[in-house]
């Protein structure tokens, strides 16, 4: 029988079952008993009147007694909650599907399944819903089992106090809202994290595209510079500056030595271009000076001849990208001991490219390595001379070994050129001693397509 509460009393007793106090339970979780909740309300530990968020809460009441369901439904609807009811665990589980339920209040004595077992199922299938157990018994075993198995938020005994029950429900729903906010925050973090990752991926893609574009532009610019240098080199030979193929051989030797000294590709290319144009300043000298042996120069002619490194740099001064090339050309006549010109630099203060050109240019004009060795430490860098000696030994060995005669289309990377290669019009493409790399191979094939190489190319594998 369910009866109304006594006058001036807030205690509701739907079953007229009186219960004594439960034995004390050590609190290791937020689960508390009804009498403990009442005690906490007196000390202000539980929030009794704090406003809830705007979330519309739905409470599910499960009890096989219709009057108990109706009584609880009335209590909670008065506080503005949406309430749904079920008379069994099976009906409740079906009703939970598709519902946004904040709190489940279940009687412990349900048909076919205990309240603890039912709440355990709720926790497994609907983990976000908070769970309260109403029990007519103060059995410690039931309470502990409900806490351990059903992970209930509160265990409330009958008869209950209406204010206390409302307070417990409010507290549970506040905890639910905290969890709801946390889940929303986590979802927002995941959403923003995904958006940030997508943004970073797009940014990285744009950076890669831009980097590829810059690298392509740099390669195109490098190719243009090389072609410009080759054109200038061709003009030098056309004006009879130096012996035919002299600058090419100096350039090839300088690249080999620079590579052996461990310089990077950019530095090697700069030295190659400087070596190809190291005589550029001589185009500004009178032809009568160029035709004379330097040993027969008058004092005025010698002074004029000494200007050609500075003239060469001056001719390149308006090309910003060839600034380093110009500097290397400018210092090519410095002596290692500091008695050279034009700046009187010494040792490592002389650009390395200039020191390399000084050695190989001197050799290409005289073909006397012993003379170079006699000037080590005075005119020439000892380390450069040593490495250049290795280059001469390598090219000498290639001359002595038997060579293969190949058509240009049979040339492969890694082969060594053992004789100078000229186009049909007489343009020197590659000097002997050059080890064929990818760039050299492409150069030979490209020139051969427009100005076919006459005969075969002699190489050593």
C-alpha positions in Angstrom: 0.0 0.0 0.0 1.2 3.5 -0.8 -0.1 6.2 1.4 0.4 10.0 1.6 3.0 11.3 4.0 1.9 12.4 7.4 0.9 16.1 7.8 3.8 18.6 8.0 6.3 15.9 7.0 8.5 15.6 3.9 9.1 11.9 4.3 7.4 9.7 1.7 6.8 6.1 2.6 5.4 4.2 -0.4 5.8 0.8 1.2 5.4 1.5 5.0 8.6 -0.4 5.4 10.7 1.0 8.3 14.4 0.5 8.1 17.1 0.9 10.5 20.4 2.7 9.8 22.9 0.8 7.6 26.2 -0.1 9.1 28.9 2.4 8.4 30.6 2.0 5.0 34.1 3.5 4.3 33.7 6.0 1.5 36.1 5.3 -1.4 33.9 6.8 -4.1 31.2 9.4 -4.7 28.5 6.8 -3.8 26.8 7.7 -0.5 23.8 6.5 1.5 20.6 8.5 2.0 21.2 9.1 5.7 24.8 10.2 5.0 23.4 12.6 2.3 21.1 14.1 4.9 24.0 14.6 7.2 26.0 16.3 4.5 23.1 18.6 3.6 23.3 20.0 7.2 27.0 20.8 6.7 26.5 22.3 3.3 28.6 19.8 1.4 25.9 18.9 -1.1 24.5 21.6 -3.4 20.8 21.8 -2.7 19.7 24.9 -4.6 22.4 25.5 -7.2 20.8 26.2 -10.6 21.3 23.6 -13.3 22.4 24.4 -16.8 19.8 24.9 -19.6 20.1 21.2 -20.6 16.6 19.5 -20.4 17.1 16.4 -18.3 15.2 13.2 -18.7 14.8 10.9 -15.8 13.9 7.2 -16.2 12.1 5.6 -13.2 12.0 1.8 -13.1 9.8 0.2 -10.5 7.3 -2.7 -10.6 4.9 -0.7 -8.3 2.8 1.7 -10.4 2.0 4.0 -7.4 5.7 4.3 -6.6 6.4 5.3 -10.3 3.6 7.8 -10.2 4.7 9.3 -7.0 8.3 9.7 -8.2 7.1 11.0 -11.5 5.0 13.7 -9.8 8.0 14.8 -7.5 10.4 15.2 -10.5 8.0 16.8 -12.9 7.3 19.5 -10.4 11.0 20.4 -10.7 10.8 20.7 -14.5 12.3 17.4 -15.4 11.1 15.1 -18.2 10.1 11.8 -16.8 9.6 8.4 -18.4 8.7 5.2 -16.5 9.0 1.5 -16.9 7.7 -1.4 -14.8 10.5 -3.9 -15.6 14.2 -4.0 -16.6 13.4 -5.3 -20.0 10.9 -2.5 -20.7 13.4 0.0 -19.4 16.3 -1.2 -21.6 14.0 -1.0 -24.6 12.9 2.5 -23.6 16.5 3.7 -23.2 17.3 3.0 -26.8 17.1 6.3 -28.7 16.5 8.3 -25.6 18.8 11.0 -24.1 18.4 9.9 -20.5 20.5 11.8 -17.8 19.5 9.7 -14.8 18.1 6.2 -14.1 16.4 5.5 -10.8 15.7 1.9 -10.2 14.1 -0.2 -7.5 16.3 -3.1 -6.4 13.5 -5.6 -6.5 12.5 -5.9 -10.2 10.8 -8.8 -11.9 13.2 -11.1 -13.6 16.3 -9.1 -12.8 17.6 -7.4 -9.7 18.1 -3.6 -9.7 21.8 -4.1 -9.4 22.0 -6.3 -12.5 19.8 -3.9 -14.4 22.0 -0.9 -13.5 25.0 -2.9 -14.5 23.4 -3.4 -18.0 22.7 0.3 -18.1 26.3 1.1 -17.4 27.5 -1.2 -20.2 25.0 0.0 -22.8 24.4 3.6 -21.7 27.5 4.6 -19.8 26.8 8.4 -19.7 23.6 8.0 -17.7 23.9 8.4 -13.9 22.4 5.6 -11.8 20.5 5.6 -8.5 19.3 2.5 -6.6 16.2 2.5 -4.3 16.1 -0.3 -1.9 13.7 -1.4 0.8 16.6 -3.1 2.6 19.6 -1.8 4.5 21.6 -5.0 3.6 25.2 -4.1 3.4 25.9 -6.8 0.8 23.3 -5.3 -1.5 24.8 -1.8 -1.1 28.3 -3.0 -1.8 27.3 -5.1 -4.8 25.4 -2.2 -6.3 28.4 0.0 -5.9 30.9 -2.5 -7.3 28.7 -4.0 -10.1 26.3 -1.2 -11.1 28.7 1.7 -10.3 25.7 3.6 -8.9 26.0 7.2 -7.9 23.8 6.9 -4.8 22.1 4.1 -2.8 18.9 5.4 -1.3 16.7 3.4 1.2 12.9 3.5 1.6 11.2 5.4 3.0 13.0 8.5 1.6 12.9 12.2 2.4 11.6 14.2 -0.5 14.0 17.1 0.0 16.9 14.7 0.4 15.9 12.8 -2.7 15.6 16.0 -4.8 19.0 17.1 -3.5 20.6 13.8 -4.5 19.0 14.0 -7.9 20.1 17.6 -8.4 23.7 16.6 -7.4 23.7 13.7 -9.8 22.4 15.8 -12.7 25.0 18.5 -11.9 27.7 15.8 -12.2 26.0 14.6 -15.4 26.3 18.1 -16.8 29.9 18.3 -15.9 30.5 15.1 -17.8 28.4 16.4 -20.7 30.5 19.6 -20.8 33.6 17.5 -20.7 32.5 15.3 -23.6 31.5 18.4 -25.6 34.9 19.9 -24.8 36.7 16.7 -25.8 34.7 16.6 -29.0 35.5 20.2 -29.7 39.2 19.6 -29.0 39.1 16.6 -31.4 37.3 18.7 -34.0 39.8 21.6 -33.7 42.7 19.2 -33.6 41.5 17.6 -36.8 41.0 21.0 -38.4 44.4 22.1 -37.3 46.0 18.9 -38.6 44.2 19.4 -41.9 45.3 23.0 -42.0 48.9 21.9 -41.2 48.8 19.3 -44.0 47.5 21.9 -46.4 50.2 24.3 -45.3 52.9 21.6 -45.5 51.6 20.8 -49.0 51.8 24.4 -50.0 55.3 24.7 -48.5 56.4 21.6 -50.5 54.9 23.0 -53.7 56.5 26.3 -53.1 59.8 24.7 -52.2 59.6 22.6 -55.4 58.8 25.7 -57.4 61.8 27.6 -55.9 64.1 24.6 -56.5 62.9 24.4 -60.1 63.5 28.2 -60.5 66.9 27.8 -59.0 67.8 24.9 -61.3 66.5 27.0 -64.3 68.5 30.0 -63.1 71.6 27.8 -62.6 71.2 26.4 -66.1 70.9 29.9 -67.5 74.1 31.0 -65.7 76.0 28.0 -66.9 74.8 28.7 -70.5 75.8 32.4 -70.1 79.3 31.3 -68.9 79.6 28.9 -71.8 78.6 31.7 -74.2 81.2 34.0 -72.7 83.8 31.2 -72.8 83.0 30.7 -76.5 83.5 34.4 -77.1 86.9 34.2 -75.4 88.1 31.4 -77.7 86.6 33.2 -80.7 88.7 36.2 -79.8 91.8 34.1 -79.5 92.2 34.5 -75.8 94.4 31.6 -74.7 95.0 28.3 -76.4 92.0 26.4 -77.7 90.4 24.4 -74.9 92.7 26.0 -72.3 89.9 27.4 -70.1 87.8 24.2 -70.5 90.8 22.1 -69.2 91.4 24.5 -66.3 87.7 24.3 -65.4 87.6 20.4 -65.6 90.8 20.2 -63.4 89.5 22.7 -60.9 86.2 20.8 -60.5 88.1 17.5 -59.9 90.3 19.1 -57.2 87.4 21.0 -55.6 85.5 17.7 -55.3 88.5 16.0 -53.9 88.8 18.7 -51.3 85.2 18.1 -50.2 83.5 21.2 -51.5 79.8 21.2 -52.1 78.1 21.2 -55.5 77.3 25.0 -55.3 80.9 25.9 -54.5 82.2 23.5 -57.2 79.9 25.1 -59.8 81.1 28.6 -58.8 84.8 27.6 -59.1 84.0 25.9 -62.5 82.5 29.1 -63.8 85.3 31.2 -62.5 87.8 28.8 -64.1 86.0 29.0 -67.4 86.1 32.8 -67.3 89.4 33.4 -65.5 90.9 35.1 -68.6 87.8 37.2 -69.2 89.6 40.4 -68.4 92.1 39.9 -71.2 89.4 40.9 -73.7 90.0 44.5 -72.6 93.7 44.3 -73.3 95.3 45.4 -76.6 96.0 42.5 -79.0 99.7 43.4 -79.2 100.0 42.7 -75.5 98.2 39.4 -75.8 100.4 38.2 -78.6 103.6 38.9 -76.7 105.4 36.6 -74.3 105.0 38.1 -70.8 108.8 37.8 -70.3 109.3 40.4 -73.0 106.8 43.0 -71.6 107.9 46.5 -71.0 107.2 47.9 -67.5 104.1 49.7 -68.8 102.9 46.6 -70.6 103.4 44.5 -67.5 101.5 46.9 -65.4 98.6 46.8 -68.0 98.7 43.0 -68.1 98.4 42.8 -64.3 95.1 44.6 -64.6 93.2 41.7 -66.3 92.0 39.9 -63.1 90.4 43.2 -61.9 89.0 43.9 -65.4 87.4 40.4 -65.4 85.7 41.0 -62.1 84.6 44.4 -63.4 82.9 42.9 -66.5 80.9 40.6 -64.2 80.1 43.2 -61.5 76.6 44.0 -62.8 75.6 40.4 -62.6 74.7 39.9 -58.9 74.5 36.1 -59.2 78.1 36.0 -60.5 79.5 38.1 -57.6 81.3 35.1 -56.1 82.7 34.1 -59.5 84.0 37.7 -60.0 85.7 37.6 -56.6 87.4 34.3 -57.4 88.7 35.7 -60.7 89.9 38.9 -59.0 92.2 37.0 -56.6 93.6 34.4 -59.0 97.1 36.0 -59.1 97.5 36.2 -55.3 100.6 34.3 -53.9 100.3 32.0 -51.0 103.0 33.9 -49.2 101.2 37.3 -49.7 103.5 38.8 -52.3 101.0 38.5 -55.2 98.4 40.9 -56.5 96.0 42.7 -56.6 95.3 42.7 -52.8 98.4 41.0 -51.4 96.4 38.3 -49.6 98.1 35.3 -48.1 97.3 31.7 -47.1 93.7 30.9 -46.4 92.7 34.5 -46.8 92.9 33.9 -50.5 89.6 32.4 -51.8 90.1 28.6 -52.2 88.8 28.8 -55.8 91.4 31.3 -56.6 94.2 29.1 -55.1 93.0 26.2 -57.2 92.8 28.2 -60.4 96.3 29.6 -59.8 97.8 26.0 -59.7 96.0 24.5 -62.7 96.2 27.6 -64.9 100.0 27.7 -64.3 100.3 24.0 -65.2 98.1 24.3 -68.3 100.4 27.1 -69.6 103.7 25.3 -68.9 103.0 21.6 -68.3 105.7 21.6 -65.6 104.5 20.1 -62.3 108.1 20.1 -60.9 108.1 23.9 -61.3 104.8 24.0 -59.3 106.3 21.9 -56.6 109.3 24.2 -56.4 106.9 27.1 -55.6 104.8 25.2 -53.0 104.3 27.5 -49.9 105.6 30.5 -51.9 103.2 30.9 -54.8 100.9 27.9 -54.4 98.8 26.3 -51.7 100.6 23.1 -50.6 97.3 21.2 -50.2 96.0 22.2 -53.6 99.3 21.2 -55.2 99.2 17.8 -53.5 95.6 17.0 -54.7 96.4 18.3 -58.2 99.3 15.9 -58.3 96.8 13.1 -57.7 94.7 14.4 -60.6 97.7 14.4 -62.9 98.6 10.8 -61.8 95.0 9.7 -62.5 94.9 11.3 -66.0 98.3 10.0 -66.8 97.2 6.4 -65.9 94.2 6.8 -68.1 96.4 7.8 -71.0 98.6 4.7 -70.6 95.7 2.3 -70.3 94.0 1.0 -73.4 90.9 3.1 -74.3 87.6 2.2 -75.8 86.2 4.0 -78.8 82.4 4.6 -78.3 79.7 6.4 -80.2 78.1 9.2 -78.1 74.9 7.2 -77.5 77.0 4.4 -75.9 78.6 6.7 -73.3 77.8 5.8 -69.7 78.2 7.5 -66.3 81.4 6.6 -64.5 83.5 6.3 -67.7 86.6 8.5 -67.9 87.2 10.6 -71.0 90.8 9.9 -72.3 90.9 12.4 -75.1 89.3 15.8 -75.6 85.8 15.7 -77.1 84.9 18.3 -79.8 81.7 19.0 -81.7 81.6 18.9 -85.5 82.1 22.7 -85.5 85.2 22.4 -83.3 83.7 23.4 -79.9 85.5 21.7 -77.1 82.9 19.9 -75.0 84.9 17.8 -72.5 88.6 17.5 -71.7 90.5 14.3 -71.2 90.5 13.0 -67.6 86.9 14.0 -67.0 84.8 11.3 -65.3 81.4 11.3 -66.9 78.6 12.2 -64.6 74.9 12.9 -65.3 75.4 16.5 -66.2 78.3 15.7 -68.6 76.3 12.9 -70.2 73.4 15.2 -70.9 75.7 17.9 -72.2 77.3 15.6 -74.7 74.0 14.1 -75.9 72.4 17.6 -76.2 75.2 19.0 -78.2 75.5 15.9 -80.3 71.9 16.3 -81.3 72.4 19.8 -82.8 76.2 19.7 -83.7 77.1 16.0 -84.1 80.4 14.8 -82.7 82.7 13.6 -85.5 84.0 10.0 -85.0 84.1 8.3 -81.6 84.7 9.2 -78.0 87.7 7.5 -76.3 87.0 6.4 -72.8 88.3 4.1 -70.0 85.9 2.1 -67.8 
